[in-house]
Amino acid sequence: MAVIHQTWFQLAKKQTWFFTDVEDEKLQNLTDGHMINTKCGESHSRRDLCCKMGVEISTFMTASESKWFCHFDDDNYINIPKLVDVLNGYDPDADWYLGKLSLDHPAIVTHNETKKTTRFWFGTGGAGVCISRPLVTKMKPFTIGDQFMRTCDLVAIGDDATMGYILHAQNISLTVIDRFHSHYEQFKCIPRETIEKEIVLSYKGENILEIEGFDLETDPTRFMSLHCVLFPNADLCTTMKRTYTIPTKNTQHSCIIHKFLSIISVSFWCRYI
């Protein structure tokens, strides 16, 4: 949370809200009052995650006038100017569902009541998804109150997949944005020369960007270093010394292997722009 606060949150303070499951006065102050306690469970279970997503969508519809609903996780770095550029390329008054494919094949689910089987593609919440306001409005029968969690239960899938299922029911297909990335991708495989063009980046353990900047002890996520490459005049970047350079090694083999891995989705902290 501290890393997000120091970096991309500074570029979208008014538009970004944080959804969690406990009261946290420190976090509330850190985010300028933009923290919402969903009162959902604290686990990573399907029901708790679906509960949080339902609160996100309801909050967007009742407390925001934004043209786009975007969900991201707490392990995401958002390149705000690039995100705005992409969203400006789509008509916000039309139906748009933007994101990164979660799997290399369609999801297949069976409705517990109707027994109908549905095949559909969906965007992984771990890389972020953006939905235009008119389309979020069309989702209302499936999301109002506890309906989103009920839909999750009826098809027995996660929050991001349930969102894709609901949108598929509206005859809406995912528009793939390849520059959204989750931590299930190998970040060492992203060429250094393209990093500054990416929209959503992430990390997990040693799966981090290879980018110059602060030492690994100071910046293990590489988000601070990335932020200073993108915005060298930010306060963070003018007050701290950067000494880390990109190591030279061959990552071709691991990148080839990764092409054959399926990508799944998880989420915990959530936010919309």
Residue, then its C-alpha position, 0 to 999 in steps of 0.5 A: m500500500a505504501v508503494i502504491h501511495q508513493t507512486w501511481f496513486q499520486l496521479a489519480k487521487k480523486q478517481t481512485w478508491f481502495f476496497t478492503d475488509v477492515e476498518d483502518e484509520k491509517l489507510q483512510n488518512l493515507t488515501d485522503g478518505h478514499m478507503i471503503n470497508t466492504k464488510c466482506g470476509e477477509s479470506h481469498s475464497r471465491r465468496d469473499l472475493c465476489c462480495k468485494m467485487g459486488v461492493e465495488i460495482s455498487t459503489f461505482m454506480t451509486a457514488s461516482e459519475s465516472k465514465w469508466f469502471c476500472h478494477f485493479d489489484d494491490d499488486n498492480y502498477i497503473n501507468i495512469p497517462k497510458l490508461v487514460d490514452v487507451l480509454n480515450g480511444y473508446d466511446p464511453d457511451a458505448d458498451w466496452y469491456l476491456g482487459k487481458l485474457s485470463l485463460d488460453h481457452p474459453a471458460i466453461v460453466t454450468h448454471n446450478e439452477t438452469k443447468k445450462t452450460t456456457r462457454f465464454w472468454f473473460g478478462t483476468g482481474g489480476a491484470g485489471v479490467c475496464i468497463s464503460r458506464p452504460l455497460v455497467t448499468k446493463m449489469k445491474p440486474f446481476t449486481i444490485g444488492d447481493q446479486f453479484m455474489r448470488t450469480c457467483d454462487l450459481v455458476a461457481i466461479g471467481d469474481d472476474a470470471t463471473m463478471g465475464y459471464i454476466l457480460h457474455a449474457q449481454n452479448i458483449s465480448l472482451t476487447v483484449i488490451d495486451r498492455f495489461h499484465s498480471h503477475y502470472e506473466q514473466f516480467k523478465c520477458i518484457p523487453r526493457e524498451t517496451i516497459e514504458k508503453e505498458i499500462v498495467l504491470s505487476y510483481k510476485g516475489e522474484n517475478i519482477l521487472e528488470i528495470e534500472g533504479f533503486d536497489l532491490e532492498t529499497d524497491p523489491t517490487r520495482f514499482m518505485s523504480l518504474h515510477c521514476v523512469l516514467f516520472p523522473n521529476a516526482d518527489l520520490c525520484t528527486t529525493m532518493k538515490r538510484t543505483y541499480t542497473i539491469p543485470t545481463k542474462n539470457t531469459q529466452h528459455s524461461c520466456i519460451i516455457h511461459k508461453f505454454l502456461s495458462i493464466i488464472s486470476v486472483s484479486f484482493w485489494c480493489r480499486y476503480i478509476 
